[in-house]
């Protein structure tokens, strides 16, 4: 087995697509993904999986809502992370050219049960 380090800046320079996560590593059934975002994605939830967001560049706001609770928003700057608990509906919003890393189980559907133009099916997730 060949082991190598991963340079995030190098990987991020390899694609331009917005809201289209790219897999860079796998660890114990968890996928490590990089993505770029600008604007708002879509409200969605992951019934059975937590989702970790770590901002590399820019600003990411994650709006959250649960049944019988008020709308919340978590603002993430470079070097900050947040874990969206399973079952919590969320909507990521990125400033122009925001770069972030996600860690989530391989079973996690990109936009939950919702399918939109940028949704990437599990079987089509790309490694870079």
C-alpha positions as CSV (number, residue, x, y, z in Angstrom):
1,X,0.0,0.0,0.0
2,X,1.3,3.4,-1.0
3,X,0.8,6.1,1.6
4,X,1.1,9.7,0.7
5,X,0.3,13.1,2.2
6,X,-2.4,15.2,0.7
7,X,-2.0,18.9,-0.1
8,X,-5.4,20.6,0.2
9,X,-4.4,23.7,-1.9
10,X,-3.2,21.4,-4.7
11,X,-6.4,19.4,-4.6
12,X,-8.6,22.5,-4.5
13,X,-6.8,24.0,-7.6
14,X,-7.8,20.8,-9.6
15,X,-11.5,21.7,-10.0
16,X,-13.8,24.7,-10.3
17,X,-17.3,23.1,-9.9
18,X,-19.5,24.6,-7.2
19,X,-21.2,22.4,-4.6
20,X,-19.7,19.3,-6.1
21,X,-17.6,17.5,-3.5
22,X,-14.5,15.6,-4.5
23,X,-13.2,12.7,-2.5
24,X,-9.6,13.0,-1.4
25,X,-9.3,10.2,1.2
26,X,-11.2,7.5,3.1
27,X,-10.8,6.5,6.7
28,X,-12.8,3.8,8.5
29,X,-15.8,4.1,6.2
30,X,-15.7,7.9,6.4
31,X,-15.0,9.9,3.2
32,X,-13.0,13.1,3.3
33,X,-14.2,15.5,0.6
34,X,-13.2,18.9,-0.6
35,X,-15.7,21.3,-2.1
36,X,-16.1,24.9,-3.3
37,X,-19.3,26.9,-2.9
38,X,-20.8,30.2,-3.7
39,X,-24.4,31.1,-2.8
40,X,-26.9,28.8,-1.3
41,X,-27.2,25.0,-1.8
42,X,-30.5,23.6,-0.7
43,X,-32.3,22.7,2.6
44,X,-31.7,19.0,3.2
45,X,-31.0,16.4,6.0
46,X,-29.2,13.2,6.3
47,X,-31.3,10.8,8.4
48,X,-28.5,8.5,9.5
49,X,-25.3,10.4,9.2
50,X,-23.6,13.3,10.8
51,X,-21.8,15.7,8.5
52,X,-18.6,17.6,9.4
53,X,-17.7,20.9,7.7
54,X,-14.3,22.6,8.0
55,X,-13.7,25.9,6.2
56,X,-10.4,26.3,4.4
57,X,-11.1,29.6,2.7
58,X,-13.9,32.1,2.8
59,X,-17.0,32.0,5.0
60,X,-19.7,29.3,5.2
61,X,-22.9,29.8,7.0
62,X,-25.0,26.7,7.9
63,X,-28.6,27.4,8.6
64,X,-30.2,24.7,10.8
65,X,-33.8,23.8,11.7
66,X,-35.4,21.0,13.6
67,X,-39.0,20.2,14.4
68,X,-40.4,22.6,17.0
69,X,-37.3,24.7,17.2
70,X,-36.3,28.1,15.9
71,X,-34.0,28.6,12.9
72,X,-30.4,28.8,13.8
73,X,-27.3,29.8,11.9
74,X,-23.7,28.8,12.4
75,X,-21.0,31.0,10.7
76,X,-17.7,29.3,10.0
77,X,-14.5,31.1,9.1
78,X,-11.2,29.6,7.9
79,X,-10.0,27.0,10.5
80,X,-13.4,26.6,12.1
81,X,-15.5,23.4,11.9
82,X,-19.0,22.3,12.8
83,X,-20.8,19.0,12.8
84,X,-24.4,18.9,11.6
85,X,-26.0,16.1,13.6
86,X,-27.9,13.4,11.7
87,X,-31.5,14.2,11.1
88,X,-31.0,18.0,11.3
89,X,-32.2,19.9,8.3
90,X,-29.5,22.3,7.1
91,X,-28.7,24.7,4.3
92,X,-25.1,25.7,3.6
93,X,-24.6,29.2,2.3
94,X,-21.1,30.2,1.0
95,X,-19.6,33.6,0.2
96,X,-18.0,33.8,-3.2
97,X,-15.2,31.3,-3.6
98,X,-15.5,29.5,-0.3
99,X,-13.5,26.3,0.0
100,X,-14.3,23.6,2.7
101,X,-13.6,20.1,3.7
102,X,-16.3,17.6,4.7
103,X,-16.0,14.3,6.6
104,X,-19.0,12.0,6.4
105,X,-19.9,8.3,6.1
106,X,-19.6,6.9,2.6
107,X,-23.4,6.2,2.7
108,X,-24.2,10.0,2.9
109,X,-26.3,11.2,0.0
110,X,-25.0,14.6,-1.2
111,X,-28.3,16.6,-0.9
112,X,-30.2,14.1,1.2
113,X,-33.5,13.0,-0.4
114,X,-33.6,16.2,-2.6
115,X,-32.1,16.1,-6.1
116,X,-31.1,19.3,-7.8
117,X,-28.8,20.2,-10.7
118,X,-25.6,19.9,-8.7
119,X,-26.5,16.8,-6.8
120,X,-23.8,14.1,-7.1
121,X,-25.1,10.5,-6.8
122,X,-23.0,8.3,-4.5
123,X,-22.0,6.1,-7.3
124,X,-20.7,9.1,-9.3
125,X,-18.6,10.7,-6.5
126,X,-15.2,11.6,-8.0
127,X,-11.8,11.0,-6.5
128,X,-9.2,13.7,-7.1
